[in-house]
């Protein structure tokens, strides 16, 4: 097996692990176990950095950059629409995320 084939295989496995960890983080966050879900988020970010994988937009929007907690609107985050932007406030660390929408 070539080195490039090994890298492709490792990246594919890493992407699958990220998907699994993301679903686990979501389920634990919905149950209220925010400590476990934030640990899963840390693992997701660690794997993504190690294998140089970009997280999909859907995943990026659900993770707080400051405290690495899984964002669930209404439970640990507030979502507002202001002047063409979605404003998400993390209630764990009081940080705002702003995204444009059309």
Secondary structure, 3 states (H helix, E strand, C coil): CCHHHHHHHHHHHHHHHHHHHHHHHHHHHHHCCHHHHHHHHHHHHHHHHHCCCCCCHHHHHCECCCCCCECCECCCEEEEEECCEEEEEECCCCCEEEEECC
